[in-house]
Amino acid sequence: MGKTIITLLNESVEKYKDLPYLYEARHGVEYTSLTYGEVQEHAIRFAAGLMALGLQAGERVSLISEGKVNWVLGELGVLHAGAVCVPLSVKLETEQDITFRVNHSDSVMVLASDQQIAKLRPMKGKFTTVKRFILLDRVETTGEDEIHFNDVLALGEALLKSDRKQVEERMAAVEPDSLANISYTSGTTANPKGIMLSHDNYVCNAEQAVDHLNGIPSFFRTLLILPWDHSFGHTAGIYAFMKCGASIASVAAGKSPMEILRNVPKSIQAINPHLLMSVPALATNFRKNIEAGIEKQGKTAWNLFKQGLKVAYAYNGEGYNRGKGKRALLKPLVAFYDKILFSKIRKSFSSNLQYFIGGGALLDIELQRFFYAIGIPMYQGYGLSEASPIISANSAQAHKLGSSGKTMPRMEIRIGDDNMNPLPVGQKGEILIKGGNVMKGYWKNPEATAETIVDGWLRTGDMGYLDADGYLYVLGRTKSLLISNDGEKFSPEGIEESITAKSEYIDQCVLHNNQSPYTTALLTVNKGALKRRTTNPAEAAQIIADEIADYMKGGKYDGLFPYRWIPTVFAIIEEPFSEKNGMVNSTMKIVKHKVYERYAKEIEMLHTPEGKKPDSEHNLKVLTALLS
């Protein structure tokens, strides 16, 4: 029998009523918390307030805000009122992106933070169904159609006094199969689709994740750095922690996205989390910060650090074979480096931190080895919003670096051929799953639903294979494939991730091959690192060429990938791919088709004799500008 999120919260309140659930810092980094009991009380009051404002069961309410206590209270209030929450990314900037989602979901209300309401006000006239805006923060002036969160709580208080039965009946009418969320895809292709997730989808996936990790102790705290609308942070953070009586904290508040970002290190120190959730972009950032800190301590510290990593990499292997066989001889040396070096890094980062859970399947193995070496393993997982989202994950009990771990309990997985027929162990095909965590379908899009859910199986659109031990390896999207001139296909993500993780000079990499004899690359570079080596554009172009040549015969990464898919020519792009220029989506993924469109001329140039040279006129021009 399925459960609702309301039942999940009830169960947790019975067990953990007085334990802290939500932490936030509004002014500076002084954190305050709300207990499980208080969260439930506020959620019911807010639900009653929404009902007093006329919200009907099944209606949609959009929510756009940075992570904060009122984010969770807002969503729980909407769900207790029998309505549907539509969480939107704070990274949505354009009128088209925002109005499409609000109007397509027929949202009747919008919950917004102070930063986001400023963004929404100029486009109010474009919202076709919205009647009311609820402000999660105090703002200087309030519009006619705006009401503050606390005023909604006061309306709820009054309704509970006059007609509590009405509120209780509304809550009791929510079923496990009732729609809880419409979560929009990030729109890497065409218009975003609204993923319909039921109450039971969330509870099922949160319980799968908790069982897979062998539980989360109730004293555990996490700092939820990922955007709270992000399906991974949503389920693995808000609901998995709720299930266990553990606590979640938001990053200390700021007046701008930049200020919030700057508050991350201070918030980590203040909360001292036991586990953190990460995505590849965040993991790379953490690593660069750690390395920069050590480099500042001078050459001796840096060489010692490099030597320590080398020893730890050799001892750890792929995790499951750590310290086995001849590796056991390295144990005293590993302990030595841990004592003088790695333990200090952990302490400066977060002394409680036991591990990361990584979402976004294609985390370079080198990055996984790095965090494992310093004693904060990053247990990589894989998921899809359509699967609520967690499909597989490594864990402390069972992990293999380079893989995306074992699949969730109470879930079937199949690697299928083009006709969805099962393929044997080790063979590559499309990842298909079946279970209580599979979405109900796409909102107002029966055609896409029928293509994606076939006989109960969710077609993920991702390529992968299972090894003999049951670990899943994800190879990338079936649709962003490189296609050579002989029709052979290959997923580029693994190569792109590897190049950017292993090279200090290359920040971003997008490969392209549309039935051509060779693969090309569009690169953005780290000008600081290049400048430390040279200010000569021709020399810099050669340094970049050498970094890529490392993947070819005789290079230090020879054999990692088939040669035919390694880029043989490249164009350096001056402006990094970012959310601002529309090349990166809200989940920090590069939107390939937009990059291909924007840089079509550069791709074309790479197929000319001049464009093939590392020191092509184009590359020299860009490098001259960057290095001057």
N, C-alpha and C positions, 0 to 999 in steps of 0.2 A: 504493500500500500504506500502510495506517495504521501508527501507532506507538504504543507505550505510554509513559507518563510515566517508567518505568524506563529505557527506551531513550533518551529525551530527556536524562535526567540522565547516563547513560553517555556520550553524545556530548559533553555539556558538560564532563564530567570529563576526557575525552581532550584537549580543547582548552584548558580553563581551570583545570586541577587546582589550581594554587596561588593563583588569584585569590580575593579575598574574595567570598562570596555573601550570608551573613547577618550583619547587625550588630545588636547589642542593648546597651542600657544597663540594668543591674540596680540599681545603687546610684548615685544622682546621674545626671550626663549623661556619664559616661566610657564610651565605646562600645568593645566588643571585637567581634571578628569570627571567623567560621568560613569556611574556604576550601571550594571546591567538592568537593575530595577528602575533606575532613573531614566535610562534610555527607553525602556518599554512604556513608562508613564508618559514621557514627552511624545513618543510616537503616537500613542492612542489619543492624546490631547490634540496633536497636530491633525490627525485623521478626522477627528470630530470638527475641528476648525474648517478643514477643507469641505466637509459635508455641509457645514453652516453656510459656506460660500456657494453652495449649490453643486459641488462635484458629485457626479453620478458614478455608480459602479461601472467599471469597464471603460470609463473615459481615460484619455491620455493626458499626462502632465510631463512637459519637458523639464529637464534639470541641467543647468549649465553653471558649473562652479568649480573653483579650486577645492582641493580636499579640506574638509573641516567637519566639525561635529554636526552642523546643520545639514550637511550633505546627506549623512546617514539618517538623521532624524527626518529629513525631507522625504527620502525614498521610502523609509519604513512607514511614515505617515500616509503616503500615497497608497502603499500596499495594504495597510490596515483599513483604508477607506474603500478597498475593493477596486481601486483604479490601477492604471498601468503607468509605470515610470519610463520615460524616454531619456536616458542619460546622454548628454552631448559633450563632445570634447571641447575643452576651453581653447584648444588650438585652432578651432574653426574660426576663420577670420572673415571670409567673404560673405556678403549678403546672400549670394546664391547657395552656398554651403549650408548656412544656418536656416534660411527660409525654406529650403527644400525639405529638410528633416522635420521642422516644426509643422509645416503644412501637410506634408505627406502622412505624418502620424495623426493629423487632425487634433493636435494638442489644444486643450481648452485653457490651460494655465501654463505658466513658465516659472520655475523657481530659479533665481539668479543671484550670484554674489555681486558685491559692489563693482568689481572690475568688469564683470560680464554684462551687467545692466547698462553700463555706459556704452557698451558695444551694441546692445540690442535696441536702445531707444530710437536711433535714427531709422531703424527698419520696421518699427511697430506697424506702420501702415501696410506692410507687405504680408503680415501674418493674417491668414484668412479665418482662423477658428479661435484664436486666443482671446479670452475675455479678461484675464487677470494676470498680473505679474507679482510674484511673491518675493520679497527681498530678503536674502539670507543674512545680510549685514545692514547696519544702520547707514544711511546715506544722508547727505545734507538736504536734498529736496526730493520729495516723493511725488510722482505723477498721479493723476486721477485714477488710473487703472492699476496703481501699485499699492501694495499693502506689506507691512513688515511682518516677518516670521513670528515675532512675539505677539503681534496683534491677532494673528491667526490662532496662536495658542490660547489667547484670552477668549476668542469666539468659541473655541473648542471646550474650554473650561465651562462656559455658560451652557453649551448644549449638553454636556455630560451631566450637569446639575438638573437641567429641565427634562431631558429625554435620553438617559443613558441607554435605555433598551434599544433605541434606534441604532446607536453606534455599535452596540454588541451584536445586533442582528446582521449589520453590514459586514462586520468582521467574520462572523460565523458562516456567512454565505460564500466566503472565499474558498475555492476548492484547490487541491494539488495541481489540477490541470488548468486552473485559471491563469491568464496571461499576467506575468509580472513585469516584464520589460520588453521594449522594442529597442534593440541595440543596432545602430546603423554601422554597416561596413565602412571602412575608411575610404572607399571609393577609388581604389587603384585602377579600377576599370569602370567606365561609364558612370551612370547614376548609382549612388550607394543603395544597398538593399537593407530593408529593416528586418533584422533577425528577431523572430518572436520566441522568447524564452519564458517558460511557465515557472510557477513557484517550485514545482517539483524538479524541473531541470536544474535549478540552482541548488536546492537542498541535496538532490542526488549527487551532483558533481562535487559539492563541498564535502559531503560524507565520503565519497570515493577518495578525494584528495587526502582527507584526514586519516582514513584507514591505510592508504598507500604509504603515508609517512610514519605509520605506527603512532598516530596521535600527536597533538601539539599540547604541551603542558600548559595548564591554566595560568602559570606565572609568566609565560612568554609574552614579550612585547615585540611589535614590529613598527617600523616607521614606513608608512605607505608612500613611497616616493613616486611611484607610477601614477599617472592620471587616474582618478577614481572611477571614471566612466569606462576605463580600459577593462575589457572582460576578465583578464587575468587577475588584476588587482582587485576587481569587484568580487569574484568568487573566492580566490585563494586568500584574499585579505579579509574583506568585510564579513563574508558568510562562513568561511572555514574557521576563522578565529572566533566568530560568534558561537559556533558549534562547540568549541572547546573551552569557552570561558576565558579566553586569552584577550589581550588588549591590542588595539591599533591606535597609532598616533598619526596626525597629519604634520607635514612640514610647517614650521613656524610661519605665520601669516606675513605677507608683504604687500606693498602697494602696487607692485608690478611683477610680471613673471620672472624678470631678472632678479628682483629682490628675493623672491621665494627661492629661486635656484641658489642664491648666495647663502640662504639660511640652512641649506641641506647639511653641511658639515656640523654646524652648531646644533642642529636638531638631532643628528646622530649621537653627538656627545651627550646631549641632555636626556634623551630617551634610552640610550645604551641598549639597542635592540638585540634580541636573541636570534632573530632571523630576518633577512631582508629579501624582498622580491626584486628581481632585476630583469632587464632586457639587454640584448647585445650592446646597444649604444651606451647604456649606463655602465655596463661592465668594463667596456673599453675606457670610458672616462675615469672610473675608479682606478684602473690600472695606471693610466697616464699620470694621475695625481700622486699615486704612491711612488712611482718611479721618479717623478720630478722632485719629490721630497728627499729621496735618497741621493739623487744627483747633486743636490745643493750641499750635501755633506762632504763632497769631494771625491777624488778619484779612488782612494783606498776603500771608502764605504761602498762605492759603486761596484768595484771589482769583487769585493767580498760578497755583495748581494748577488751578482751574476754567478759566482762560484756556488753560492748557497742554492740558487735556483737549479743549477745543473745537477747538483747532488740530489736534491729533492725530486726532480723530474725522473732521474734514474731509479730512485727508490720507490716512488709512487706508481710507476708504470701507468696502467690505464685505470687505476683505482681498485678494481676487483682483484688485481694480482699484486697489490702493494706489499712490499717487503717479503715477497715469496722467492724461494730459490736463492740464487746468488745475491739478489737484492738485499737479503738480510744482513750481509756484511756491512752495508752502508748505514745501518741503524745508529751507531754511536755518532757518526758524522752528521746525520740528519738532526739528532738531538742537540748537537753542538750549535749548528746554524740556527736552529729554532730558538735556542736559549739566548744567543747573542744578537739575533737579528729579527726573525719572523715574529717572535712573541711581542717584541717592541712595536712592530708595525700593527699587529692586532690591537694592542693596547691603545695606540694612538687613534685607531679607527673606531673600535667599539669593543670593549673588553668582554662583553657578554656574547658577542656574535659567534654563533656556532656554524652557520652555513647560510648560503644564498640559495634561493630557488630561482632558477632562470627560466624565463619564458621566451619564446622565439627560438625555434628549433636550431637555427643555424648559427650557434655560437662556436667560433673557431676552437678547435681542440687545444691549441696553444694557450688560449685565454683560460680554458678550463684547467689546464696543467698549472698555470700561474697561480690561480686562487687556491688550488689544492696544495701547492707547494708552500704558500704562506700560512696554511692552516685554517683557511676559511673556504672550504669547498663550495663550488657553485654547481649545485645539482641541476643539470639542464633538463628542461621538459619541452613538451610540444603540445600545442592546442590550437583551437579554432573557435571563434565566437559562436559558430553554429553548433559547437559541442559543449557550450556553457562555461569555459572553453577547454578544460584540461583533458587531454587524451592520454598522455604518457609523461613519466618523469623519472629521473634518477632519484635515489634516496640514500640516506646514510646506510641502510641495510643492504641495498642492491644498486650498485652503480658501475657504469663502464664509460669512462671519458670518451667523448667523440660520438656517443649515442645519445638518443633522446629518452633513454630509460625504458622501463617496462610499462605496459599499459595499465590503466586504472582497473581496480577490481570491479566486478559486476558490469563489464563492458566487453563486447566482442570486437575483435579486429580482424581484418582480412586484407591481404595485399592482392589487388585484383588486376586482371588484364583489361584491355579496352572494353570487353564485354562484362566486366565485373566478376569473371570466373576466378576462383582462388588460385594463386601461384604458390609454388613450393618455397620453403625456407631459403633465404639468400637471394631470391629472384626479385628484381625491381618491378614495381607496378604502382598503381594508385592506392593510397591508403583509404580504406573504407572502415567505418565503425558503426556499431549498433548498440543502443543502450538507453537508459532513462535520461541521459544528459544530452540526447539529440534534440535540437530545436523543434518547435511545432511547425516551422516553415517561415517563409518570407511574407511580411505584411503587404497585403494587397498585390501579391505577385505569385499567383498559382502556377504560372509557367515555370518560373525559376525554381519554385519549390519542387515541382514534379521532376525537374532535371537533377536536382541536388539530393532529394531523398527518394531512393528507389527500393521498394520492398522493405522499407524500414532501415535500409543502409544509408548512411550519410556519405556521399561522395565528397571527399575533402578537396580534391583538385591538387593534392600534393603527392609527389612521388616519394617512394621509400621502400625499405625492405626490412624483414625481421631476421635476426641472426639465430643461430642454433640455441642460444641461451634465452631467446625471447626478448632481446633488446631491439628497440625500434631505431632505425636510422632514417632520417628525413633528408631527402636530396633536393628539395625545392619545389616550386610551383610547376605544374604540368604546362601552364600557359605562358610562363616567361622564359621558355626554353630557347637555347641557341640551336639553330637549325643550319647544318652545313650544306654545301652544294650537292652532296650525295644523299641528302634527306635524313641523315642521322641526327638525333636530338640529344641535347645535354642541358642539365640545369646549371645556370651560372653562379648561383648564390654561394656555394661552397668556395669557389675560386675567389670571388669578390671579397668574401669575409676574410679569407686567408691572406690575400694581398694586403688588405688594410690593417689586419692584426699584426702581421709580421714586419711590415715596413714602417719605419718611423717617418718616412718622407711622403707616403701616399695616404691621404686621409679618406678619400672616397673613390670607389671604383664601380663603373657600370660597364659590363661587357655587352657586345652586340655581334650577332652573326645571323643574318637572314639570307640563308642559302648562298653564302659566299665561300671562297676557298680558304679564307682565314678569319680568325676572330679579332675584333678591334676592341679598344678600351677607351672610355672617357674617364679621365682622372682629375681629382682635385688634390692639391699637394699641401703639405705642411711647410709654409714658407720659413717659419722660425728654424725648424730642423735643417732645411736646405741651406739657409743663410749661414748656419754654424759650419757647414762644410765648404761652401763656395758662394761667391756672388756672381760667378761667371755663368750666364744662361746656357751656353753650350755644354759646360761641364755638368751643370744641374740636369740637363736633358739626358746626359749619359748616365748619371747616377740613377735616375728613374728607370732608364732602359735596363740597367744592370739588376735592379731590384726585381724586374719582371723576368729577366733571363735566368734568375735563380731557380725558376720552376722548370727550366728546360734541361736537356741532357747534360749531366756533369755539374749542374747547379746544386746549391745546398738543399733545395726542396724538390730535387729531381724525383719523379715517381709519385708525387702526391696526387697529381691529376694527369689525365691523358694529354700529351703535347698538343694535339690538334685543337684543344679548346683554350690553351693558354694564349692570351693576346700577343700578337706579333707586332702590332703597331698601336700607337696611342696618341690621343689629343689631350693636351692639358687644358682644363677649363678654369678660367680665372675666378669665377664666382662659385663658392661652395653650394652644393645642392641643399636647400633648406625648406622649412615650412613656409617661410616668408615668400620665396619665389615659386612656391607650389610644387617643388620637385620632391619634397618629403611629406609623407602624410602624418596624421596625428599619432600614429603608433611608431614613429621614427623610421619608417621604411621608405626607401627611395621608390618613387612612383615611376617605374620604367618607361611606360608609354609616353609620359610627359617629357622625360629626359630625351627620349628618341625624337619626339616632335620638335622640341626646342633646339636640339643640336643636330638636326638632320644634315645641315651643310657640313659640319665637322665630320660626321660619319661618312658622308660622300667623299670628302677630301682624303680620308684615310684609305680610300681605294684608288688614289692617284700616286704616281711615282714620287712626287714631292712630299705628299702627306705621309708616306711610309717611313720617312727618315725621322729618327728620334729628335734631331735638331732641325725639324721642318720650320719653315718661315713662321707658321702659326705658333708652334711651341716656343720658339725663341722670343716671339713678340710677347706672349703671355708671361714667360719666365722673366723677361726684362722688366716688365711692369711689377711683378711680384717681388723681385729681388732688389729693386732699386730703393 
